[in-house]
Amino acid sequence: MVTKVRNFTASINFSNALKVTLAAVIPVVTLNYFGYFQMGFTIALGALLTYPSDIPSNKRHKIKGVGIAALIVAGTNLLMNVLYPYPFILYPVFTFLIFFLAMISVYGQRANMVSFSGLLALSLAFAHLHQGWEMLQYSGLMLAGGLFYLLVSLAFDLIWPHRYAQMQLADCIRLTAKYMKLRGDLWDADADRDKIIESQLHLQVELNTIHENLREILIRNRSNSGASNQNRKMLLVFISCVEILELALATSFNHNQLQQKFKDFPKALPTYQSLAYNLAATLKRISKSIYNNKAYVSKHKLKKEVEALEAVIQSYRQEFGDQATEGVLMLSNMLHYAEKQIEKIRVMERAFSANTDLKELLVKDKDIERLVAPVYYPFNTLKENLSFSSIIFRHSLRLTVTILFGMAFGSLLPLQNPYWILLTIIVIMRPGYGLTKERSYNRMLGTVFGGLIAFAILYFVHNNTVIGTLAVFSMLLGFAFTQINYRVGATFVTMYVVFIYGLLMPDNNQVVEFRILDTVIGGTLAFIANYLLWPSWEFMSLPAYIVKSIEANRNYLREIVSYYTAKGEVTAAYRLSRKNAFVETGNLMASFQRMSQEPKSKQKQIQLLYKLVELNHTLLSASASIGTYIQTHHTAKASEAFNVVMSTVIRNLDHAVKVMEHDAVDSPVLGTSKDYELDVRFTELKNLRAKELKALANDDTEFYLKMQESQLVLEQLVWLISLSESILKTTTRLEEKR
């Protein structure tokens, strides 16, 4: 329990909650001491509304993003106050601002959160209406609150300059360890492998998000301000972590075949499974050392596990003699994979050991900045999204109509604070149906629980100091839990709001029931609107994700062919194509997850779509397998047979893309003379390759290693052909049924 509390308070979510709580509480407490409580409360409100725009980034982007959000928060409030006496101007401007602020989300995550801050400020503008000089004063104080939050956030960065990156890196390593643990579970004879693979796919989605955050922080910071020792160390560890995941994806084993192969030698697979589990356990220990901000101390268990597996291989060779060749090759491949993973883990261990010389940890790749997308906001992006084909456009239109309807609905009912309906709609409503449904449900439950708990406390507690302290703690926990558990976060936020009302209006006991009623109305409107008003069902956008994933895999294969032909150092283009393939496959899986949360009637062709998700993921794994093998072995020259096979795979993927885009007129069809040539090439690869390698080899050992290379590459080529044909057939079936 103590460990969980310590980890929670050390988490980045708690740190962010602490920032906004301090930025809100300090002005209130300080100015209240001098008799200016209302001014302090307004500054706190500005800080609270600006806070969402503070997302992970380098310092320059943070200052710009939070500063713009503070200006939008103050500016929208001032504009609504100025126009309030003129309803014929007010409501058209209000409508335009809702739509415009929602639309700027097309520019990415930071713009999305700046948009969220602006929409919150817009809905709250009607809660505090002023005239004359008071309008400027109130808006100025809100701007001061936003800028004060920025100062607090920068102060946190100054005190703990690498804390966010460290926590994200620890999460990255922890999830990678979890992924490796699942790979170990696959070796159980009775393992539910389909369920384990599904869990791995879900983990990949989480890891993709963290990888993007870390690229943004570590790589962009490196390019903008140079590479500090700490940043260099974390970047090297991050690269190692990504390579561990990619190597795991690139190395797949036929578990059923291996179980059958070693049924007469039962200690082989459990020995390897123990090694696999220890790979995961070592990563988990590294993650914990980062969480606890302590130097890592290696326990050197991996070396013993490797020696145990080597002894098993030797024992197997002695026991089965001439019949052991195939089994020894299988076990040797497993050992080689584990040794490569251990090499990367050793890099991470050295980086976090107390006696490491940071000068040794150099990241020399000059092109690494290319892995981060450039930041710019062209007007054409907004213009191109002004159509019903854009999910953001439909969401913006839906949100605008729902807020206007909520405003009208609130004005017709005798509600205490109808603007809570607007706040609820903005907080809950998301472009996708599934997430809106989930947030509506959790928000309502959290509001009911929080309101009842807070009301019960206020019934017995009447001391303002105690209530104020409870309000501060509720605010802190509410913001801390919002990203972890939305229902719990909503519970604490509701308690905080009720406690504030308890301080400001101690005799108003109706605040709880009105807060609950407003939330229910807002949540219901958001839920209904997402179902009825220009819905963005995932089956409509999934084909686009499929196309992007296939294209990314195809481009990755092209870079593999180029690298296999040219050899040498891994190019930036190769790394970029590999990164895009992983990201797009993760995006495809995330889209399918959203689809699975939607009504059954909207899960059209879900079996075929899931098959395409699996096929793309497996294709990426097979591609990465060849790419990784080429990087980690001294491979022979790529033969003409290899090039023909890879060209066929790429041709199939090109055809699949054209099928998905309804443009398959000139595309080749399976079963033509091209496929006859492919069969011939496979025969050449099996027969002639042995002759070539025998001529090149100086001794039997070298020949054995070369044949091992050919065998492994050949198996992956056969697998790639099969996968590409399956993708083409499945996309064709999908298009026929659409």
C-alpha positions in Angstrom: 0.0 0.0 0.0 2.8 2.4 0.9 4.6 1.6 -2.3 1.4 2.3 -4.3 0.9 5.6 -2.6 4.6 6.5 -3.2 4.4 5.6 -6.8 1.2 7.6 -7.2 2.6 10.7 -5.7 5.8 10.3 -7.8 3.7 10.0 -11.0 3.5 12.7 -13.7 -0.3 12.8 -13.3 0.1 13.8 -9.6 2.8 16.3 -10.5 0.6 18.0 -13.1 -2.3 18.0 -10.6 0.0 19.6 -8.0 1.0 22.3 -10.5 -2.6 23.4 -11.3 -3.6 23.1 -7.6 -0.8 25.4 -6.5 -1.5 27.8 -9.4 -5.2 28.0 -8.3 -4.7 28.0 -4.5 -1.8 30.4 -4.1 -3.7 33.5 -5.6 -6.9 32.7 -3.6 -5.0 32.3 -0.2 -2.7 35.2 -0.8 -5.3 37.8 -2.0 -7.9 36.6 0.5 -5.4 37.5 3.3 -5.5 41.1 2.0 -9.3 41.1 1.6 -9.4 40.5 -2.2 -10.9 37.0 -2.3 -12.9 37.6 -5.5 -9.8 38.7 -7.4 -7.9 35.6 -6.2 -10.7 33.4 -7.2 -10.8 34.9 -10.7 -7.0 34.4 -11.1 -7.5 30.8 -10.0 -10.2 30.4 -12.6 -7.8 31.6 -15.3 -5.2 29.1 -14.2 -7.7 26.2 -14.1 -8.9 27.0 -17.6 -5.4 27.4 -19.1 -4.0 24.2 -17.5 -5.3 21.7 -20.1 -3.0 23.3 -22.8 0.1 22.3 -20.9 1.1 19.1 -22.7 4.6 17.5 -23.0 6.9 19.4 -25.2 10.1 21.5 -25.2 10.1 24.8 -23.3 9.6 27.1 -26.4 6.5 25.2 -27.5 5.1 25.1 -24.0 5.4 28.9 -23.6 3.7 29.5 -26.9 1.0 27.0 -26.3 0.1 28.0 -22.8 0.4 31.7 -23.6 -2.0 31.4 -26.5 -4.4 29.4 -24.4 -4.3 32.1 -21.7 -5.0 34.8 -24.3 -7.9 32.8 -25.8 -9.4 32.2 -22.3 -9.3 35.9 -21.4 -10.2 37.1 -24.9 -13.3 34.9 -25.3 -14.5 36.0 -21.8 -14.1 39.7 -22.7 -15.8 39.3 -26.1 -18.8 37.5 -24.6 -19.2 40.2 -21.9 -18.9 43.0 -24.5 -21.5 41.4 -26.9 -24.0 40.2 -24.2 -26.2 43.3 -24.5 -26.5 42.7 -28.2 -28.0 39.2 -28.6 -28.3 39.5 -32.4 -24.6 39.8 -32.6 -23.8 37.7 -29.5 -25.2 34.4 -30.6 -23.8 34.3 -34.2 -20.4 35.1 -32.8 -20.8 32.6 -30.0 -21.8 29.9 -32.5 -18.8 30.8 -34.8 -16.4 30.7 -31.9 -17.6 27.2 -30.8 -17.1 25.8 -34.3 -13.8 27.6 -34.9 -12.3 26.5 -31.6 -13.4 22.9 -32.1 -12.0 23.0 -35.7 -8.4 24.0 -34.7 -8.1 20.5 -33.2 -7.0 19.4 -36.8 -3.6 20.8 -35.9 -2.8 18.1 -33.4 -2.7 17.4 -29.7 -1.5 20.8 -28.5 -4.1 22.6 -30.6 -6.7 20.2 -29.4 -6.0 21.1 -25.8 -5.8 24.8 -26.5 -9.2 24.4 -28.2 -10.5 22.6 -25.0 -9.4 25.5 -22.8 -11.1 28.0 -25.1 -14.3 26.1 -25.2 -14.4 25.8 -21.4 -13.8 29.6 -21.1 -16.6 30.2 -23.6 -19.1 28.2 -21.7 -18.2 29.8 -18.4 -18.3 33.3 -19.8 -22.1 33.4 -19.1 -21.5 32.5 -15.4 -19.8 35.8 -14.6 -21.2 38.7 -16.6 -19.8 42.2 -16.1 -20.1 45.7 -17.5 -17.8 48.6 -18.1 -14.4 48.6 -16.5 -15.2 45.4 -14.6 -15.1 43.5 -17.9 -11.5 44.5 -18.6 -10.6 43.9 -15.0 -12.1 40.4 -14.8 -10.6 39.3 -18.2 -7.2 40.8 -17.2 -7.3 38.8 -14.0 -8.1 35.6 -15.9 -5.1 36.3 -18.2 -3.0 36.9 -15.1 -4.1 33.5 -13.9 -3.2 31.8 -17.1 0.3 33.4 -17.1 0.7 32.6 -13.4 0.0 28.9 -14.2 2.7 29.1 -16.9 5.2 30.5 -14.4 4.4 27.6 -11.9 4.8 25.1 -14.7 8.1 26.5 -15.8 9.2 26.6 -12.1 8.4 22.8 -11.9 10.5 22.3 -15.1 13.4 24.2 -13.5 13.3 22.2 -10.3 12.7 18.9 -12.0 13.9 19.5 -15.5 13.8 15.9 -16.7 11.0 14.5 -14.4 8.4 14.1 -17.1 10.8 12.5 -19.5 12.0 10.1 -16.8 8.4 9.1 -15.8 7.5 8.6 -19.5 10.6 6.5 -20.0 9.9 4.5 -16.9 6.3 3.8 -18.2 7.8 2.9 -21.6 10.2 0.4 -20.1 7.4 -1.0 -17.8 5.0 -1.6 -20.7 7.8 -3.1 -22.7 8.5 -5.4 -19.8 4.9 -6.4 -19.7 5.0 -7.1 -23.5 8.1 -9.3 -22.9 6.3 -11.1 -20.1 3.4 -11.9 -22.4 5.9 -13.4 -24.9 7.1 -15.6 -22.1 3.5 -16.7 -21.4 3.3 -18.0 -25.0 5.6 -20.8 -24.1 3.0 -22.5 -21.8 1.8 -25.6 -23.5 -1.9 -24.7 -22.7 -1.5 -21.0 -23.3 -4.5 -19.1 -24.9 -2.3 -17.6 -27.6 -5.0 -15.7 -29.3 -5.8 -13.8 -26.1 -2.2 -13.2 -25.4 -1.6 -11.8 -28.9 -4.6 -9.5 -28.5 -3.2 -8.2 -25.2 0.1 -7.6 -27.0 -1.7 -5.6 -29.7 -3.4 -3.4 -27.0 0.0 -2.8 -25.4 1.4 -1.7 -28.7 -1.2 1.0 -28.9 -0.2 2.3 -25.5 3.5 2.1 -26.4 3.0 4.0 -29.6 1.6 6.9 -27.7 4.5 7.0 -25.2 7.0 6.6 -28.0 5.6 9.7 -29.7 5.7 11.7 -26.5 9.3 10.7 -25.8 10.4 11.5 -29.4 8.8 14.9 -29.0 10.6 15.6 -25.8 14.0 13.9 -26.1 14.7 14.4 -29.9 13.3 17.9 -30.3 15.0 19.0 -27.1 18.2 17.6 -28.5 17.8 19.5 -31.7 16.7 22.8 -30.2 19.0 23.1 -27.2 21.8 20.6 -27.7 22.2 17.3 -26.0 22.8 17.5 -22.2 24.2 14.5 -20.5 20.9 13.6 -18.9 19.0 14.0 -22.2 21.6 12.0 -24.1 21.3 9.2 -21.5 17.5 9.1 -21.7 17.6 9.2 -25.5 20.0 6.3 -25.7 17.8 4.3 -23.3 14.7 5.2 -25.3 16.3 4.0 -28.5 17.3 0.8 -26.8 13.7 0.3 -25.5 12.3 0.8 -29.0 14.8 -1.6 -30.4 13.9 -4.2 -27.8 10.2 -4.0 -28.8 11.0 -4.1 -32.5 13.3 -7.1 -32.1 10.6 -8.9 -30.1 8.1 -8.1 -32.9 10.7 -9.2 -35.5 11.3 -12.6 -33.9 8.3 -14.9 -33.9 8.4 -18.6 -33.0 6.1 -21.3 -34.0 5.2 -22.4 -30.5 3.1 -25.4 -31.5 5.9 -26.7 -33.7 8.5 -26.2 -31.0 6.3 -27.9 -28.4 6.0 -30.9 -30.7 9.7 -30.9 -31.6 10.9 -31.0 -28.0 8.2 -33.1 -26.4 10.9 -35.8 -25.8 13.3 -33.3 -24.3 11.0 -31.4 -21.8 13.6 -29.2 -20.1 14.4 -27.2 -23.3 11.4 -24.9 -23.5 11.0 -24.2 -19.8 14.7 -23.2 -19.7 14.1 -20.7 -22.5 10.8 -19.5 -20.9 12.7 -18.8 -17.6 15.2 -16.7 -19.7 12.3 -14.9 -21.4 10.7 -14.1 -18.0 14.0 -12.8 -16.7 14.3 -10.4 -19.7 11.0 -8.9 -18.6 11.9 -8.9 -14.9 15.1 -7.1 -15.6 13.3 -4.4 -17.6 10.8 -4.1 -14.8 13.6 -3.5 -12.2 15.1 -0.8 -14.4 11.7 0.9 -14.6 11.3 0.8 -10.8 14.8 2.3 -10.3 13.7 5.2 -12.5 10.4 5.6 -10.7 12.3 5.7 -7.3 15.0 7.9 -8.8 17.7 5.5 -7.6 20.8 4.2 -9.4 20.2 0.8 -10.9 22.0 -2.2 -9.4 22.2 -5.2 -11.8 21.6 -8.6 -10.3 23.3 -10.4 -13.2 20.7 -13.2 -13.5 20.6 -13.1 -17.2 24.1 -14.4 -17.7 23.2 -17.5 -15.6 20.0 -18.0 -17.7 22.0 -17.8 -20.9 24.5 -20.3 -19.6 21.7 -22.6 -18.6 20.2 -22.5 -22.1 23.6 -23.1 -23.7 24.0 -26.2 -21.5 20.6 -27.4 -22.6 21.5 -27.0 -26.2 24.8 -29.0 -25.6 22.8 -31.7 -23.7 20.3 -31.9 -26.5 23.1 -32.3 -29.1 24.7 -35.1 -27.1 21.5 -36.9 -26.4 20.1 -37.0 -30.0 23.4 -37.0 -32.0 22.8 -36.8 -35.8 19.1 -36.2 -35.4 19.7 -33.1 -33.3 20.7 -30.7 -36.2 17.2 -29.1 -36.7 16.5 -28.9 -33.0 19.9 -27.3 -32.3 19.3 -24.8 -35.0 15.9 -23.9 -33.5 17.3 -23.5 -30.0 20.3 -21.6 -31.3 18.0 -19.1 -33.0 16.2 -18.7 -29.7 19.5 -18.2 -27.9 20.7 -15.7 -30.5 17.5 -13.7 -30.1 17.9 -13.6 -26.3 21.5 -12.5 -26.5 20.6 -9.6 -28.8 17.9 -8.5 -26.3 20.4 -8.8 -23.4 22.9 -6.6 -25.3 20.3 -3.8 -25.5 19.3 -4.3 -21.9 22.9 -4.0 -20.9 23.0 -0.6 -22.6 20.0 0.5 -20.4 21.6 -1.0 -17.3 24.9 0.9 -17.9 23.0 4.2 -18.4 21.2 3.9 -15.1 24.1 2.6 -13.1 25.8 4.9 -10.6 29.3 4.6 -11.9 28.5 5.2 -15.6 30.7 7.7 -17.5 28.1 9.7 -19.5 30.7 10.5 -22.1 30.5 6.9 -23.2 26.8 7.2 -23.9 26.9 9.1 -27.2 24.0 9.2 -29.7 25.8 9.9 -33.0 23.0 9.7 -35.5 22.8 13.1 -37.1 19.5 12.3 -38.8 17.6 11.3 -35.7 15.6 14.6 -35.7 13.8 13.3 -38.8 11.9 10.9 -36.6 10.0 13.9 -35.2 7.3 15.5 -37.4 8.0 19.2 -38.0 5.7 21.6 -36.2 3.8 24.0 -38.5 0.2 25.1 -38.9 -0.7 25.8 -42.5 -4.1 27.3 -43.3 -4.6 24.7 -46.0 -4.9 22.0 -43.3 -7.9 23.8 -41.8 -9.4 24.5 -45.3 -9.0 20.9 -46.4 -10.9 19.7 -43.3 -14.0 21.9 -44.0 -16.0 19.0 -45.4 -18.2 16.2 -44.1 -15.4 13.7 -45.0 -13.5 15.1 -42.1 -14.1 13.6 -38.6 -13.1 16.8 -36.9 -15.5 18.9 -39.1 -18.4 16.6 -38.2 -17.4 16.7 -34.5 -17.2 20.5 -34.6 -20.6 20.8 -36.2 -22.1 18.3 -33.8 -20.5 20.0 -30.7 -21.8 23.4 -31.9 -25.4 22.2 -32.4 -25.4 20.3 -29.1 -24.1 23.3 -27.1 -26.7 25.6 -28.6 -29.4 23.1 -27.9 -28.1 22.7 -24.3 -28.0 26.5 -23.9 -31.6 26.7 -25.1 -32.7 23.8 -22.9 -31.0 25.2 -19.8 -32.7 28.6 -20.3 -36.1 27.0 -20.5 -35.7 25.1 -17.2 -35.5 26.6 -13.7 -31.9 25.5 -13.2 -29.5 27.2 -10.8 -26.4 27.2 -13.1 -27.4 26.1 -16.6 -23.8 26.7 -17.9 -22.9 23.4 -16.2 -24.8 21.7 -19.0 -22.5 23.4 -21.5 -19.4 22.4 -19.4 -20.6 18.8 -19.2 -21.1 18.7 -23.0 -17.6 20.1 -23.7 -15.9 17.8 -21.2 -17.7 14.6 -22.3 -18.2 15.0 -26.0 -15.5 13.3 -28.2 -15.4 12.7 -32.0 -16.0 8.9 -31.4 -19.2 7.4 -30.1 -17.4 4.8 -27.9 -15.3 7.3 -25.9 -18.3 9.7 -25.5 -20.5 6.9 -24.2 -17.8 5.8 -21.7 -17.1 9.3 -20.5 -20.9 10.1 -20.2 -21.4 7.0 -18.0 -18.3 7.6 -15.8 -19.0 11.4 -15.5 -22.6 10.8 -14.4 -21.6 8.1 -11.8 -18.7 10.2 -10.6 -20.9 13.3 -10.2 -23.6 11.4 -8.3 -21.0 9.7 -5.9 -19.0 12.9 -5.5 -22.1 15.0 -4.8 -23.5 12.6 -2.2 -20.1 12.2 -0.4 -19.5 16.0 -0.4 -23.1 16.7 0.8 -22.7 14.2 3.6 -19.5 15.8 4.7 -21.0 19.3 4.6 -23.9 18.1 6.7 -21.5 17.3 9.5 -18.7 19.7 9.0 -19.2 23.5 9.2 -15.7 24.8 9.8 -14.5 26.8 6.8 -10.9 25.9 7.2 -11.6 22.2 7.2 -13.9 22.6 4.1 -11.3 24.7 2.3 -8.7 22.1 3.0 -11.0 19.3 1.8 -11.6 21.4 -1.4 -7.9 21.7 -2.1 -7.3 18.0 -1.6 -10.3 17.1 -3.7 -9.0 19.4 -6.5 -5.6 17.8 -6.3 -6.9 14.2 -6.4 -9.5 15.1 -9.0 -6.9 16.3 -11.5 -4.5 13.5 -10.6 -7.1 10.8 -11.3 -8.7 12.3 -14.4 -6.1 10.6 -16.7 -5.9 7.4 -14.7 -9.5 6.7 -13.8 -12.0 9.2 -15.2 -14.9 8.1 -12.9 -12.7 8.6 -9.8 -11.5 11.9 -11.2 -15.0 13.1 -11.8 -15.9 12.1 -8.2 -13.2 14.3 -6.7 -13.8 17.2 -9.1 -17.5 17.2 -8.1 -16.6 17.1 -4.4 -14.2 20.1 -5.0 -17.0 22.1 -6.7 -19.5 21.3 -4.0 -17.0 22.3 -1.2 -16.3 25.6 -3.0 -20.1 26.2 -3.1 -20.2 25.3 0.5 -17.8 28.0 1.3 -19.4 30.7 -1.0 -23.0 29.8 -0.3 -23.2 27.8 2.9 -27.0 28.0 3.1 -27.7 26.7 -0.4 -28.3 23.0 0.0 -29.7 22.6 -3.5 -26.2 22.8 -5.1 -25.8 19.0 -5.2 -29.1 18.2 -6.9 -28.6 21.0 -9.5 -25.0 19.8 -10.2 -26.2 16.2 -10.7 -29.2 17.3 -12.8 -27.0 19.5 -15.0 -24.5 16.7 -15.5 -27.2 14.2 -16.4 -28.8 16.6 -18.9 -25.4 17.5 -20.5 -24.2 13.9 -20.6 -27.5 12.7 -22.2 -27.4 15.4 -24.8 -23.8 14.6 -25.7 -24.6 10.8 -25.9 -27.7 11.3 -28.1 -25.9 13.9 -30.4 -23.0 11.5 -31.0 -25.5 8.9 -32.1 -27.8 11.0 -34.2 -25.9 14.1 -35.5 -23.5 13.3 -38.3 -22.0 10.4 -36.4 -18.4 9.4 -37.0 -18.7 5.6 -36.9 -15.4 3.9 -36.9 -16.3 1.6 -39.8 -16.3 4.7 -42.0 -12.7 5.7 -41.1 -11.2 2.2 -40.6 -10.5 1.7 -44.4 -8.3 4.8 -44.4 -6.3 3.4 -41.4 -6.0 0.1 -43.3 -4.6 1.9 -46.4 -2.1 3.9 -44.3 -1.0 0.7 -42.5 -0.5 -1.2 -45.8 1.3 1.7 -47.4 3.6 2.1 -44.4 4.4 -1.6 -44.4 5.1 -1.5 -48.1 7.4 1.5 -47.8 9.2 -0.3 -44.9 9.7 -3.4 -47.2 11.1 -1.1 -49.9 13.7 0.3 -47.5 14.6 -3.3 -46.4 15.3 -4.3 -50.0 17.4 -1.1 -50.5 19.3 -1.8 -47.3 19.8 -5.5 -48.1 21.2 -4.5 -51.5 23.4 -1.6 -50.3 24.5 -2.9 -46.9 26.4 -0.4 -44.7 24.9 1.8 -42.0 21.2 2.0 -41.3 19.9 5.0 -43.0 17.6 7.7 -41.6 15.0 6.8 -44.3 15.1 3.1 -43.1 14.4 4.2 -39.5 11.7 6.6 -40.5 9.9 4.0 -42.6 10.2 1.5 -39.7 8.8 4.0 -37.3 5.9 4.9 -39.6 5.1 1.2 -40.0 4.9 0.7 -36.3 2.9 3.9 -35.7 0.3 3.2 -38.5 -0.2 -0.4 -37.4 -0.8 0.9 -33.9 -3.2 3.5 -35.2 -5.1 0.8 -37.1 -5.4 -1.3 -33.9 -6.6 1.8 -31.9 -9.3 2.4 -34.6 -10.4 -1.2 -34.3 -10.6 -0.9 -30.5 -12.9 2.2 -30.9 -15.1 0.3 -33.3 -15.5 -2.6 -30.8 -17.0 -0.1 -28.3 -19.7 1.0 -30.8 -23.2 -0.5 -31.2 -23.3 -3.9 -32.7 -25.2 -2.6 -35.7 -22.3 -0.3 -36.5 -19.6 -3.0 -36.3 -19.9 -3.8 -40.0 -17.6 -6.5 -41.4 -15.9 -6.7 -38.0 -14.4 -10.1 -38.6 -12.8 -9.2 -41.9 -11.5 -5.9 -40.4 -10.0 -7.7 -37.4 -8.4 -10.2 -39.8 -6.8 -7.2 -41.7 -5.6 -5.8 -38.4 -3.9 -9.1 -37.5 -2.5 -9.5 -41.0 -0.9 -6.1 -41.0 0.5 -6.6 -37.6 1.9 -10.0 -38.6 3.3 -8.5 -41.9 5.1 -5.9 -39.9 6.5 -8.6 -37.6 7.8 -10.6 -40.6 9.2 -7.5 -42.3 11.0 -6.4 -39.1 12.3 -10.0 -38.8 14.2 -9.7 -42.1 15.3 -6.2 -41.4 16.6 -7.1 -38.0 18.4 -10.2 -39.3 20.1 -8.1 -42.0 21.3 -5.6 -39.4 22.6 -8.1 -36.9 24.3 -10.6 -39.3 27.0 -10.3 -42.0 24.6 -11.3 -44.8 25.5 -12.4 -48.3 24.6 -10.5 -51.4 20.9 -10.3 -52.1 20.1 -12.6 -55.0 17.8 -12.0 -57.9 15.4 -14.5 -56.4 15.2 -12.4 -53.2 14.5 -9.3 -55.3 11.7 -11.0 -57.3 10.0 -12.3 -54.2 10.1 -8.9 -52.5 8.8 -7.2 -55.7 5.9 -9.6 -55.7 5.1 -8.9 -52.0 5.2 -5.1 -52.7 3.1 -5.6 -55.9 0.5 -7.4 -53.8 0.4 -4.6 -51.3 0.1 -2.0 -54.0 -2.8 -3.9 -55.4 -4.5 -4.1 -52.0 -4.2 -0.4 -51.6 -5.7 0.2 -55.0 -8.6 -2.2 -54.1 -9.2 -0.2 -50.9 -9.2 3.0 -52.9 -11.5 1.6 -55.7 -8.7 1.9 -58.3 -7.7 -1.7 -59.2 -8.3 -1.5 -62.9 -4.6 -1.9 -64.0 -3.5 -3.9 -61.0 -2.1 -7.4 -61.6 -4.3 -10.4 -60.5 -3.1 -13.4 -58.5 -2.5 -16.5 -60.6 -0.9 -14.8 -63.6 2.5 -15.7 -65.2 4.1 -13.5 -62.6 3.2 -16.2 -60.0 4.8 -18.9 -62.2 8.0 -16.9 -62.2 7.7 -16.6 -58.4 7.5 -20.4 -58.0 10.5 -20.8 -60.2 12.4 -18.2 -58.2 11.6 -20.1 -55.0 13.1 -23.2 -56.5 16.1 -21.2 -57.5 16.5 -19.8 -54.1 16.4 -23.3 -52.6 18.8 -25.0 -55.1 21.1 -22.4 -56.6 21.6 -20.6 -53.3 23.3 -23.6 -51.8 25.8 -23.8 -54.7 26.6 -20.1 -54.4 27.2 -20.2 -50.7 29.3 -23.4 -51.0 31.5 -21.7 -53.5 31.9 -18.6 -51.2 32.5 -20.6 -48.0 36.0 -21.4 -46.9 35.0 -24.2 -44.5 32.0 -26.2 -43.3 31.3 -23.8 -40.4 31.1 -20.8 -42.7 28.9 -22.7 -45.1 26.6 -23.8 -42.2 26.2 -20.1 -41.1 25.4 -19.0 -44.6 22.9 -21.7 -45.1 21.4 -20.7 -41.7 21.0 -17.2 -43.1 19.4 -18.5 -46.3 17.0 -20.8 -44.5 15.8 -18.0 -42.1 15.4 -15.4 -44.8 13.7 -18.0 -47.1 11.2 -18.8 -44.4 10.3 -15.2 -43.9 10.0 -14.6 -47.7 7.6 -17.5 -48.0 5.7 -16.0 -45.0 5.7 -12.5 -46.5 4.3 -13.9 -49.8 1.5 -15.7 -47.9 0.7 -12.6 -45.9 0.6 -10.2 -48.8 -1.7 -12.6 -50.7 -4.0 -12.9 -47.7 -4.1 -9.1 -47.3 -5.0 -8.8 -51.0 -7.7 -11.4 -50.8 -9.2 -10.0 -47.6 -9.2 -6.4 -48.9 -10.9 -7.7 -52.0 -13.6 -9.5 -50.0 -14.1 -6.5 -47.8 -14.6 -4.2 -50.8 -17.1 -6.7 -52.3 -19.2 -6.6 -49.2 -19.1 -2.8 -48.6 
